[in-house]
Amino acid sequence: MDTLYKKKALFVDRDGVIVVEGVVDGHDDIIYQIDSYEKIIYKPHVFEALREIGRRTDYELVMVSNQDGVGTPSYPYETYEGPAERIFATLRGEDIVFDDVNVDFSLPEDNCPGRKPGTAMLTRYMDGSYDLSRSFMIGDRLTDMMLAKALGAKGIWYTESKENVPEDLKDTVAIKTDSWLSIASFLTCGEVKEHRRSSVRRTTAETDISLSVDLDGTGVGHIHTGIGFFDHMLDQVVKHSRCDISGDVKGDTEVDEHHSAEDTALALGSAFLSALGDKRGIERYGFEIVMMDDVAATVAVDFSGRDELIYDVEFTMDYVGSFPTELIRHFFRSFSSAARCNIYISATKGGNSHHTAEAIFKAFARALRKAVRRIPGDDSVSSTKGVL
Ligand SMILES: [Mg+2]
C-alpha cells in the first residue's frame, strides 16, 4: 500500500517498562508474574512521559507483551486479568490510552510465532501502511530490541543494565536509557525536558551529609538535621521552592549548631549549582516578598556565577528554639558561596523572631523557585556574556 502519509507506531512492552518486573527475593533470575494487585508497581515518571509523548507526537500506542503461561494452572487467566485491567484503567486515568494491545500467553518452549521477538501478533503493522523505520519499540529486554529489528523499527532499550548493546543490534537500538523522561525527551525532540537533578555527599570531621535535589519536582522531601527549628526552616525551602529535596545531616550538634547549619547550606548550594548545569534557559533572577503576620521579608536571588550576600536583618531574640539567629546570616552566606549566586535579604525590624526567620526562608524559597524556572522554548543563557 502506497500512501503519502504513513502512520507511526510506538510499540511498548509492559512488564519492566510500564510496571516493575518483580523478582523473587534472593533470585534475580526468577521473575514473578503480576498476578495480584499488590504486585503492580509503576516505573518512575512513566505516566508523565507517556502522557507527554501522547500529546506531543502522532505515534499510535501499541502494547506488545509476553505473559508466560496465562491460562495454565500456575497462572490462571483470572489472576492475570484483574491486575492487567487495573493497569489499563490507571493509565486511562492519566490520559494514556493504548490504540492496540497484543499479549502472547505462550511459554518459551511453545516457540509460538507471536512470542517476542516473533512478529506474528503485529502483521497488521507490516502491510506498508506504517512507516516502521520511524516507529519505535520500547522494551527492557534484548528480545524487545530483536523484535524492533524484525519489524524494521528502531529500539529504545529501557534498562538499568550495564551490558553493551550487542553488535547485531547496534543499528536498531536508537537509545539505551534507564529514564522514562529521557525517552520522552528523545521522542518529543527535546520538548519534554529531563528533570535537573543532583546528589551531593559531603563528609568532614564535623558533619556527614547526603543530599539530593530535583529542581523540577513538586516540593516533596525533608532534610533531617536533628535541629528542630532548622528542620522547620528547611521544610519551608522544600515546600515553597517546589524543588524536591531530601537529605540527611549527621552533625556534631554536641558542639553546637554551627557546623550543621553551615555544611547543610554548602551541600544544598553545591547541589543547586550542579543541578543547574550550564544554566541554559533559566530565568536566573528570582525575587519575592513574603509576609508573616508582623514581619515582611524581601529576598532576591541571582544565579550570576558570583557570590555576594546583602543582609539587612535584625532579630529581636538571639535564639529561636535552640537555633542561634546569627546562624541564619551564615546559612545564606554559605549557600551563596556554594551555589555561586548573589542573595539580597531584608526584613522589617522589631517583629517576632520566629516570624522573621520563617518569612525570610519562605521568601528565599520562592525566589529560588523563580530563578531556577526554565523559560519554555528558550535555550539561551540569560547573560550578554554568554556564560553564567
Ligand atoms: Mg519486559
Boltz pocket constraint, residues with backbone or C-beta under 6 A from the ligand:
constraints:
  - pocket:
      binder: B
      contacts: [[A, 13], [A, 14], [A, 15], [A, 16], [A, 17], [A, 21], [A, 139], [A, 140], [A, 141]]
      max_distance: 6.0
